[in-house]
C-alpha cells in the first residue's frame, strides 16, 4: 500500500520461489528505506531481484 508518497506495506500475492523464500524478507527493508535499492539476500539473488522489480513496477 502506498500512502502520502510512501510505501506503507507490501503483499506478495504469488512467488514461485523454490530456494528463494528468504528473498521475501527484502520487503521489510524496502519499506524501511523507501527504496528498491536494498541489499539482496545471498542465495536468493534472482528471487530478490524479481520481487524488487515487481514492487518497482507496481509503484511507478
N, CA, C and O of each residue as an XYZ file, in Angstrom:
240
protein
N       0.841     -1.158      0.000
C       0.000      0.000      0.000
C       0.901      1.241      0.000
O       1.895      1.297      0.725
N       0.547      2.213     -0.808
C       1.267      3.480     -0.872
C       0.331      4.567     -0.350
O      -0.830      4.647     -0.753
N       0.845      5.394      0.541
C       0.062      6.491      1.099
C       0.987      7.678      1.326
O       2.061      7.533      1.909
N       0.572      8.847      0.867
C       1.399     10.036      1.041
C       2.772      9.889      0.406
O       3.762     10.371      0.956
N       2.845      9.233     -0.742
C       4.093      9.003     -1.475
C       5.077      8.118     -0.708
O       6.278      8.153     -0.976
N       4.576      7.327      0.242
C       5.418      6.379      0.978
C       4.845      4.979      0.844
O       3.629      4.786      0.839
N       5.741      4.004      0.737
C       5.311      2.615      0.741
C       5.054      2.234      2.188
O       5.968      2.232      3.012
N       3.816      1.915      2.489
C       3.429      1.572      3.858
C       3.457      0.070      4.102
O       3.785     -0.375      5.203
N       3.114     -0.715      3.085
C       3.108     -2.167      3.246
C       3.178     -2.822      1.870
O       2.921     -2.189      0.846
N       3.526     -4.085      1.874
C       3.548     -4.867      0.643
C       2.849     -6.193      0.903
O       2.779     -6.665      2.038
N       2.340     -6.774     -0.156
C       1.733     -8.095     -0.065
C       2.176     -8.880     -1.288
O       1.914     -8.477     -2.421
N       2.832     -9.975     -1.062
C       3.265    -10.828     -2.165
C       2.124    -11.809     -2.438
O       1.837    -12.691     -1.629
N       1.483    -11.636     -3.591
C       0.338    -12.470     -3.927
C       0.750    -13.854     -4.400
O       0.086    -14.847     -4.102
N       1.846    -13.911     -5.139
C       2.335    -15.202     -5.630
C       3.832    -15.081     -5.858
O       4.303    -14.116     -6.460
N       4.568    -16.057     -5.378
C       6.013    -16.091     -5.570
C       6.437    -17.551     -5.653
O       6.515    -18.245     -4.639
N       6.707    -18.005     -6.859
C       7.205    -19.373     -7.057
C       8.694    -19.354     -6.764
O       9.516    -19.183     -7.664
N       9.025    -19.529     -5.506
C      10.347    -19.191     -5.014
C      11.365    -20.306     -4.989
O      12.562    -20.022     -5.015
N      10.960    -21.544     -4.940
C      11.961    -22.593     -4.785
C      12.818    -22.307     -3.569
O      12.313    -22.281     -2.447
N      14.104    -22.093     -3.776
C      15.001    -21.795     -2.652
C      15.054    -20.302     -2.321
O      15.817    -19.893     -1.445
N      14.259    -19.491     -3.006
C      14.319    -18.046     -2.825
C      13.349    -17.483     -1.805
O      13.111    -16.276     -1.800
N      12.787    -18.299     -0.953
C      11.820    -17.842      0.052
C      12.385    -16.706      0.907
O      11.653    -15.780      1.257
N      13.664    -16.764      1.243
C      14.277    -15.724      2.078
C      14.217    -14.339      1.437
O      14.265    -13.326      2.136
N      14.114    -14.294      0.119
C      14.079    -13.009     -0.580
C      12.854    -12.189     -0.198
O      12.867    -10.966     -0.338
N      11.817    -12.827      0.272
C      10.608    -12.112      0.665
C      10.871    -11.168      1.837
O      10.097    -10.238      2.064
N      11.937    -11.393      2.572
C      12.304    -10.515      3.686
C      12.751     -9.136      3.195
O      12.768     -8.185      3.977
N      13.110     -9.013      1.923
C      13.533     -7.726      1.371
C      12.446     -6.672      1.458
O      12.744     -5.477      1.458
N      11.190     -7.092      1.532
C      10.119     -6.099      1.558
C      10.188     -5.247      2.821
O       9.860     -4.061      2.775
N      10.603     -5.816      3.933
C      10.736     -5.032      5.173
C      11.807     -3.964      5.010
O      11.613     -2.828      5.441
N      12.920     -4.304      4.402
C      13.998     -3.346      4.166
C      13.549     -2.267      3.184
O      13.881     -1.093      3.345
N      12.805     -2.667      2.182
C      12.295     -1.724      1.199
C      11.401     -0.683      1.873
O      11.528      0.510      1.598
N      10.510     -1.119      2.743
C       9.613     -0.197      3.443
C      10.420      0.723      4.352
O      10.168      1.926      4.403
N      11.375      0.168      5.059
C      12.199      0.969      5.974
C      12.992      2.035      5.229
O      13.073      3.178      5.677
N      13.574      1.666      4.100
C      14.432      2.579      3.336
C      13.695      3.367      2.269
O      14.253      4.303      1.696
N      12.446      3.002      1.992
C      11.644      3.650      0.950
C      12.369      3.651     -0.391
O      12.360      4.641     -1.122
N      12.994      2.521     -0.694
C      13.750      2.404     -1.933
C      13.881      0.947     -2.319
O      14.011      0.080     -1.455
N      13.847      0.670     -3.625
C      14.110     -0.691     -4.088
C      15.602     -0.976     -4.145
O      16.012     -2.079     -4.505
N      16.415      0.012     -3.792
C      17.864     -0.165     -3.753
C      18.261     -0.764     -2.400
O      18.852     -0.083     -1.561
N      17.936     -2.018     -2.200
C      18.272     -2.723     -0.966
C      19.216     -3.871     -1.299
O      19.317     -4.286     -2.454
N      19.889     -4.369     -0.308
C      20.814     -5.486     -0.495
C      20.006     -6.764     -0.680
O      19.128     -7.075      0.125
N      20.304     -7.495     -1.738
C      19.583     -8.736     -1.985
C      20.075     -9.833     -1.044
O      21.206     -9.795     -0.559
N      19.217    -10.792     -0.801
C      19.537    -11.898      0.095
C      20.463    -12.880     -0.615
O      20.123    -13.393     -1.681
N      21.614    -13.141     -0.039
C      22.572    -14.082     -0.613
C      21.929    -15.454     -0.731
O      21.328    -15.947      0.223
N      22.051    -16.061     -1.881
C      21.451    -17.363     -2.113
C      20.037    -17.262     -2.665
O      19.454    -18.264     -3.079
N      19.493    -16.063     -2.672
C      18.159    -15.829     -3.221
C      18.207    -14.602     -4.120
O      17.250    -13.830     -4.187
N      19.316    -14.431     -4.803
C      19.543    -13.233     -5.602
C      18.483    -13.049     -6.676
O      17.933    -11.958     -6.822
N      18.191    -14.093     -7.423
C      17.210    -13.989     -8.500
C      15.838    -13.639     -7.939
O      15.170    -12.742     -8.454
N      15.414    -14.329     -6.899
C      14.118    -14.037     -6.284
C      14.079    -12.627     -5.733
O      13.067    -11.938     -5.865
N      15.169    -12.185     -5.113
C      15.230    -10.828     -4.578
C      15.007     -9.806     -5.680
O      14.217     -8.875     -5.520
N      15.698     -9.977     -6.788
C      15.589     -9.036     -7.890
C      14.189     -9.041     -8.499
O      13.665     -7.987     -8.861
N      13.588    -10.209     -8.611
C      12.244    -10.317     -9.174
C      11.228     -9.611     -8.282
O      10.381     -8.870     -8.778
N      11.304     -9.831     -6.984
C      10.374     -9.193     -6.049
C      10.544     -7.679     -6.077
O       9.557     -6.947     -6.152
N      11.776     -7.208     -6.019
C      12.020     -5.765     -6.033
C      11.572     -5.119     -7.346
O      11.039     -4.010     -7.335
N      11.782     -5.793     -8.465
C      11.349     -5.259     -9.751
C       9.822     -5.206     -9.814
O       9.262     -4.250    -10.351
N       9.149     -6.207     -9.280
C       7.687     -6.205     -9.264
C       7.162     -5.031     -8.449
O       6.201     -4.374     -8.849
N       7.788     -4.766     -7.310
C       7.371     -3.637     -6.465
C       7.651     -2.321     -7.183
O       6.823     -1.410     -7.172
N       8.807     -2.231     -7.796
C       9.149     -1.026     -8.545
C       8.120     -0.783     -9.659
O       7.662      0.345     -9.844
N       7.766     -1.816    -10.382
C       6.782     -1.681    -11.465
C       5.408     -1.280    -10.931
O       4.687     -0.510    -11.565
N       5.059     -1.802     -9.776
C       3.749     -1.502     -9.195
C       3.646     -0.089     -8.657
O       2.545      0.452     -8.547
N       4.765      0.511     -8.323
C       4.734      1.838     -7.704
C       5.112      2.974     -8.660
O       5.139      4.138     -8.259
N       5.400      2.647     -9.903
C       5.749      3.705    -10.852
C       4.695      3.861    -11.919
O       4.830      4.709    -12.801
